[in-house]
Amino acid sequence: MKKRLLISSIATLALIGTPALAADMAVKAPPPAPAPVYSWTGWYGGFNVGGTWSDDPINVNTTTLQFCPVGICGGGAETAAAAAQGTSGVFSGKASGFIGGGQFGYNRQFNNWVAGFEADIQGVASSRASGASNATVALADGSGTVSSNLSATKAIDYLGTVRGRLGWLATPGLLVYGTGGLAYGGVRTSTNATSNLVTGFNCALVVCNNLSTGSSLSQTSAGWTAGGGLEWMWTRQWSVKVEYLYYDLGRATSSSQVADPLNGFAVPNYFVNNVQTSTRFNGNIARVGLNYQFH
């Protein structure tokens, strides 16, 4: 009898304790999910948008190559000098524009350091600078004047870079980096100069009005670039970056000649002037980019 009572009591206590134990197990929180493991090693590609701005002037300098000797026809030197003065000038190269394009590259992670390379190319919209002037210059001998008009432009059509990158991981997903290397771009310049001569010399022998010349240049120029940025990998395959670059594509120069023909003399021209345009293509890029990691 006592034995049966003991077994019954144990069974009752077990039934009473089971719900409490189940309740205790139900309220326990699950273990935390493991933090994502970021890897920066591998190929990536993406797109970027931003802006570019520059402020290097356009220099137009006119020099005299030849003028009619004084013993044959007076006034050639004075007229050439006045025309050269009127078709020389310095114009602002201040310009800005929108850029957009794509990039691809490769990274290799070494603990908290990331090294790699990146290549990109962007189209440039509205990055054009221009200037114009007009001047009336009196001849040194007081026999007349020369009225001149001058205009010049510069523009960049596209920009690209091939750069090395070296960065440090501030957090597993945030890269702080510096970058530098080759820069290239499509550059253009154009210049137009016109001179109208009113001199004391017989205009039947020279072309006194509407002497004009022009030059243009369109080429791909190469130089260097350097800058830095931040890149944040918010998933294992997607990252976003903000970046600044300074670029310098070097100096571009073009030239042309304006001649005032001389009729009935042994020398072919009353004067010949050389109009040379020179400007540097350098500036700044600020942009944001989106990258997809292919690893």
C-alpha positions, 0 to 999 in steps of 0.5 A: 500500500505504501509502495503504491502511494509513493509511486502515485505521488512521484507520477503526480509531481512529474505531471505538475513539473512538466508544463513549468519546464516547458514554459521555462524552455519556451521563453529562452531567446534563440542564439544571435545570428552570426555577423556577416563576413565581408570579403573585398577580394575579387572583381567588381563593376558598376556605374558612377555619376557626379560633376567636374569643374576647372578654372585654367585660362585660355591664352592667345598670343600673337607675334609678328613673323614678317613685315614689309621692309621700311625701304619698300613700303613704310608702316608694315611693322607698325601695322603688324604690331597693332594687329598682334596687340588686338588679337592677343588676350587671356580668357577665363577657362572657368567651366563645370559640367555633369559626368556619368559613366562606368567602372570596373576593377579588382581588389585583394584583401590583406587583413585590414588592408585592401589593394587593387586597381580600377579603370573608368570612363565618363562622358562630360556634358556642358564642360565648355569655357569661352571668351571674346574681345574686341580692340582698336589699336592706334599705329605707332606712327599715328597714320591710322588704326587697327580694329580686331576681334578675337574669340577662343573656346575650350572643352572636354568631351570625355574623361577616363582613368586607370588607377591603383587603389590602396585602402584601410578597413575602418570597419569590415564593411567600410574602406577608406582609400587613396588612389592615383594613376593615369588620366586621359580625355578628349579635349578641344580648342578653337580660336578665331581672329579678325583684323580690319586695317585703316592705315595711311598706306595706299589700301589699293596695294594691301588688303586693308579689311577683314583679315581673318584666321582661325585654328582648332584642335581636337585630340585625346590627351593623357596625364595623371590623376590622384585622389581618395574616397570612401566605399561602404559594402552594405551587403556581401555583393553591393557597395557604394562609394564617394570619391574625389579626383584631381586630374591634369591632362597637360597643355594643348597648343594650336596656331594659325597665321594671318597675312595681309598680301601685298600687290605689285611688290617683290615681298609677298606680304605687307605683314604675317602674324602668328596667332597661338592658343594655349591652355591647360586641361586640368580640373576636379571630379566629385562623384558617387558610384555603385559597385557589384562584387562578382565574387 
